[in-house]
Amino acid sequence: METMFALSPVIIRNFSEKTLNRFLYKNRLHAEYTRSGKQYCDFVQEYINNGTLSSFELGELLYDDLLYGSQRLIFMYKICSYNSKIQSKQSLLEILQESYEYVDSLNINKILYQPYNEEIKDLIGVKVVLGLDGRSIKKINLIFSEKCTLTDSTGIHSEYSYITIDIDLIQKLLFVKVKPKSNLSDETKKPTNIAEKYFTKISKKFDISYHDFKGIHKQTLCNMNIELYEQIYQKMVQTKPKDLQEFIDQLSNVIITKLGLTDYHEKVADNNIFNVPDTLTKMIEHILISNILYKAGADETLEGVDGYVSYIKFSDGTNISARLRSENYIEPIFSSEAYMALRSSINNAKKIAILKVFWLNHFFGLRVSYDASNDQYLNILLYQNHKKEEFEYAIKQYCECESRTIEPNADLFALEA
């Protein structure tokens, strides 16, 4: 008797409605599904069993979503060394088979079959990318699963949480990706905990050691903030009236005379609060920058500006520890009075623990949080389901800035506050 395919709700609960419907739209069945009034699992398995839909195609769509998609909480580690055998297809397969006998190739996808097959353990996906020679491995992708129980608006239910591990042997980077989840019954199933569990498991199995960031990621986030502000600042300079400085100097002389500030230059040397031209210049530049950001609005791009910062957490290690955030973490903080007042302190601290960026031109609306609180890894959070290109862009922006931080570029400088 032919075995009928069954689609378990325990699997699909982890995936968004948009992802699941994409499968139906692609096969021109979404309208029919809507009219049917059936549950998604019942409808899809019926059409798979009658040959209209492909279980392979559905499995690949879900696999792709676990590579990127909703796996928005990401931990990036820098690889120091690893067992060189994992570069060989045969050796890597043998290492995996030590724990997972059912892994018969380096291209498996068991997502749809795990609930019904007791032989399938926590490893449900393996894929590799080969180098130009067609033999050596340059990238390894592994997907693990953990069954969990959580409470949401529909009640208490079970579902799988998935842990994606990407190993780039060329760039020497390892990424652990999980989907943010809350209201879990078991603390050990929290996304951060299962990410740590499988990071440790794979590091041991592949004998991987890592470099500590040693604060370089905090310095990188500081430079990223400086660079993004500099882009806005240069745009302001381009729009500043040419005779503005002359007007500021004239107005400053009037104010100094009106206030009766005797021994003016001595007072400025002792305390910059008396520097009227500097104060007026900063105030007017602040207004011009705010005007640029105001005109750009929330749905436009700014030529020459990659993005803007919406949140900063920093400490200078002595006197100041602060968090600056915009409304709803979306608006730029560059136009806020608090940022302008603390900009010099932020730049001088040379370290930022958390930086949240709203990227503009290449992937408009891509919101990314970079968290450098832990020296072992960089924690990255994307605020919406994302595509491969968006993930790569978020990583590229950080890595390029880190390179400029490690080997300072002559064009990179911090404006004097």
Backbone hydrogen bonds, N-H to C=O, Kabsch-Sander energy under -0.5 kcal/mol:
donor,donor_aa,acceptor,acceptor_aa,energy
8,S,6,A,-0.6
11,I,8,S,-1.2
12,I,8,S,-1.5
13,R,9,P,-1.8
14,N,11,I,-1.4
15,F,12,I,-1.5
20,L,16,S,-2.3
21,N,17,E,-2.7
22,R,18,K,-1.4
23,F,19,T,-0.9
23,F,20,L,-0.7
24,L,20,L,-0.9
25,Y,21,N,-3.0
26,K,22,R,-2.3
27,N,23,F,-1.1
28,R,25,Y,-1.6
29,L,24,L,-2.9
30,H,24,L,-0.6
33,Y,29,L,-2.5
34,T,30,H,-2.5
35,R,31,A,-2.2
36,S,32,E,-1.7
37,G,33,Y,-1.0
43,F,39,Q,-2.6
44,V,40,Y,-2.7
45,Q,41,C,-2.4
46,E,42,D,-1.6
47,Y,43,F,-1.8
48,I,44,V,-2.0
49,N,45,Q,-2.4
50,N,46,E,-1.4
51,G,48,I,-1.1
52,T,47,Y,-1.3
53,L,47,Y,-2.4
55,S,53,L,-0.5
58,L,54,S,-1.9
59,G,55,S,-2.6
60,E,56,F,-2.3
61,L,57,E,-1.9
62,L,58,L,-2.3
63,Y,59,G,-2.2
64,D,60,E,-2.5
65,D,61,L,-1.8
66,L,62,L,-1.4
67,L,63,Y,-1.0
68,Y,64,D,-1.4
69,G,386,H,-1.8
70,S,65,D,-0.5
71,Q,65,D,-0.7
71,Q,68,Y,-2.6
72,R,70,S,-2.4
73,L,178,V,-2.5
74,I,72,R,-0.7
74,I,380,I,-3.3
75,F,176,V,-2.5
76,M,378,L,-2.7
77,Y,75,F,-0.5
77,Y,174,L,-3.0
78,K,211,H,-0.6
79,I,77,Y,-0.6
79,I,172,K,-2.2
80,C,209,S,-3.1
81,S,209,S,-1.1
83,N,206,F,-2.5
84,S,82,Y,-0.6
86,I,83,N,-2.0
87,Q,84,S,-1.7
88,S,85,K,-1.9
89,K,135,R,-0.5
92,L,88,S,-2.7
93,L,89,K,-2.2
94,E,90,Q,-2.1
95,I,91,S,-2.2
96,L,92,L,-2.3
97,Q,93,L,-2.3
98,E,94,E,-0.9
98,E,95,I,-0.5
99,S,96,L,-1.4
100,Y,96,L,-2.2
103,V,100,Y,-1.6
104,D,102,Y,-1.2
108,I,126,V,-1.9
110,K,124,I,-3.6
113,Y,110,K,-0.9
114,Q,110,K,-1.2
114,Q,111,I,-0.5
116,Y,113,Y,-1.0
117,N,113,Y,-0.6
117,N,114,Q,-1.1
120,I,117,N,-1.3
121,K,119,E,-0.6
124,I,122,D,-0.8
124,I,143,I,-2.5
125,G,143,I,-1.3
126,V,108,I,-2.0
127,K,141,N,-2.2
129,V,139,K,-2.3
131,G,136,S,-3.1
134,G,131,G,-1.9
137,I,87,Q,-2.6
138,K,129,V,-2.9
139,K,129,V,-1.7
140,I,167,I,-2.3
141,N,127,K,-3.2
142,L,165,I,-2.6
143,I,125,G,-2.3
144,F,163,I,-2.9
145,S,122,D,-1.8
146,E,161,S,-2.7
148,C,159,E,-3.0
150,L,157,H,-2.4
151,T,183,N,-2.0
152,D,155,G,-2.4
155,G,152,D,-1.7
157,H,150,L,-2.3
159,E,148,C,-2.2
160,Y,10,V,-1.7
161,S,146,E,-3.2
163,I,144,F,-2.6
164,T,162,Y,-0.5
164,T,177,K,-2.7
165,I,142,L,-3.1
166,D,164,T,-0.5
166,D,175,F,-2.5
167,I,140,I,-2.9
168,D,166,D,-0.5
168,D,173,L,-3.1
169,L,138,K,-2.3
169,L,167,I,-0.8
170,I,138,K,-0.8
172,K,168,D,-1.2
173,L,168,D,-1.7
174,L,77,Y,-2.2
175,F,166,D,-3.0
176,V,75,F,-2.2
177,K,164,T,-3.2
177,K,175,F,-0.5
178,V,73,L,-2.5
179,K,162,Y,-0.5
185,S,149,T,-3.0
187,E,185,S,-0.5
189,K,186,D,-1.9
190,K,187,E,-1.7
193,N,190,K,-0.6
194,I,190,K,-2.4
195,A,191,P,-2.1
196,E,192,T,-1.8
197,K,193,N,-2.1
198,Y,194,I,-2.1
199,F,195,A,-1.8
200,T,196,E,-2.3
201,K,197,K,-1.9
202,I,198,Y,-2.3
203,S,199,F,-2.3
204,K,200,T,-2.0
205,K,201,K,-2.2
206,F,202,I,-2.6
207,D,204,K,-0.6
208,I,203,S,-2.6
209,S,81,S,-2.4
211,H,78,K,-2.5
213,F,375,D,-3.4
216,I,213,F,-2.2
219,Q,215,G,-2.0
220,T,216,I,-2.3
221,L,217,H,-2.1
222,C,218,K,-1.7
223,N,219,Q,-2.4
224,M,220,T,-2.6
225,N,221,L,-2.1
226,I,222,C,-2.2
227,E,223,N,-2.9
228,L,224,M,-2.4
229,Y,225,N,-2.2
230,E,226,I,-2.6
231,Q,227,E,-2.0
232,I,228,L,-1.6
233,Y,229,Y,-3.0
234,Q,230,E,-2.9
235,K,231,Q,-1.5
236,M,232,I,-2.0
237,V,233,Y,-2.5
238,Q,234,Q,-1.8
239,T,235,K,-0.9
239,T,236,M,-0.6
240,K,236,M,-1.1
244,L,241,P,-1.6
247,F,243,D,-1.8
248,I,244,L,-2.5
249,D,245,Q,-2.5
250,Q,246,E,-2.1
251,L,247,F,-2.7
252,S,248,I,-2.6
253,N,249,D,-2.0
254,V,250,Q,-1.8
255,I,251,L,-2.4
256,I,252,S,-2.9
257,T,253,N,-2.2
258,K,254,V,-2.8
259,L,255,I,-2.6
260,G,256,I,-0.7
260,G,257,T,-0.7
261,L,256,I,-2.1
262,T,260,G,-1.5
264,Y,261,L,-0.5
267,K,263,D,-2.0
268,V,264,Y,-2.3
269,A,265,H,-2.1
270,D,266,E,-1.4
271,N,267,K,-2.7
274,F,271,N,-1.8
275,N,272,N,-2.0
276,V,274,F,-1.8
279,T,275,N,-2.2
280,L,276,V,-2.7
281,T,277,P,-2.4
282,K,278,D,-2.3
283,M,279,T,-2.1
284,I,280,L,-2.6
285,E,281,T,-2.7
286,H,282,K,-2.3
287,I,283,M,-1.8
288,L,284,I,-2.5
289,I,285,E,-2.7
290,S,286,H,-2.5
291,N,287,I,-2.1
292,I,288,L,-2.0
293,L,289,I,-2.3
294,Y,290,S,-2.3
295,K,291,N,-2.4
296,A,292,I,-1.8
297,G,293,L,-1.4
303,E,301,T,-0.5
305,V,302,L,-2.2
306,D,304,G,-0.5
308,Y,358,F,-1.7
310,S,356,K,-2.9
311,Y,356,K,-1.1
312,I,324,L,-2.6
313,K,354,I,-2.1
314,F,322,A,-2.4
315,S,351,K,-0.5
316,D,320,I,-2.6
322,A,314,F,-2.4
324,L,312,I,-2.8
326,S,310,S,-2.2
329,Y,326,S,-1.9
330,I,327,E,-1.7
331,E,327,E,-1.3
333,I,309,V,-2.6
336,S,333,I,-1.9
340,M,336,S,-2.0
341,A,337,E,-2.2
342,L,338,A,-1.7
343,R,339,Y,-1.5
346,I,342,L,-2.8
347,N,343,R,-2.6
348,N,344,S,-2.5
349,A,345,S,-1.8
350,K,346,I,-1.0
352,I,218,K,-1.6
353,A,313,K,-2.0
354,I,313,K,-1.5
355,L,370,Y,-2.6
356,K,311,Y,-2.2
357,V,355,L,-0.5
357,V,368,V,-3.1
358,F,308,Y,-3.0
359,W,357,V,-0.7
359,W,366,L,-2.7
360,L,306,D,-3.3
361,N,305,V,-0.5
365,G,359,W,-1.5
366,L,359,W,-0.8
366,L,363,F,-2.0
367,R,365,G,-0.9
368,V,357,V,-2.6
368,V,366,L,-0.5
369,S,381,L,-2.7
370,Y,355,L,-3.1
370,Y,368,V,-0.5
371,D,369,S,-0.6
371,D,379,N,-3.2
372,A,353,A,-3.8
372,A,370,Y,-0.6
377,Y,374,N,-0.7
378,L,76,M,-2.1
379,N,371,D,-2.6
379,N,377,Y,-0.6
380,I,74,I,-3.3
380,I,378,L,-0.6
381,L,369,S,-2.2
382,L,72,R,-1.8
383,Y,367,R,-1.9
386,H,69,G,-1.6
391,F,387,K,-2.2
392,E,388,K,-2.7
393,Y,389,E,-1.9
394,A,390,E,-2.3
395,I,391,F,-2.1
396,K,392,E,-2.7
397,Q,393,Y,-2.6
398,Y,394,A,-1.3
399,C,395,I,-3.0
400,E,396,K,-2.7
401,C,397,Q,-1.4
402,E,398,Y,-2.5
403,S,399,C,-2.2
404,R,400,E,-1.8
405,T,401,C,-1.6
406,I,402,E,-2.7
407,E,403,S,-2.4
412,L,409,N,-1.6
413,F,411,D,-0.6
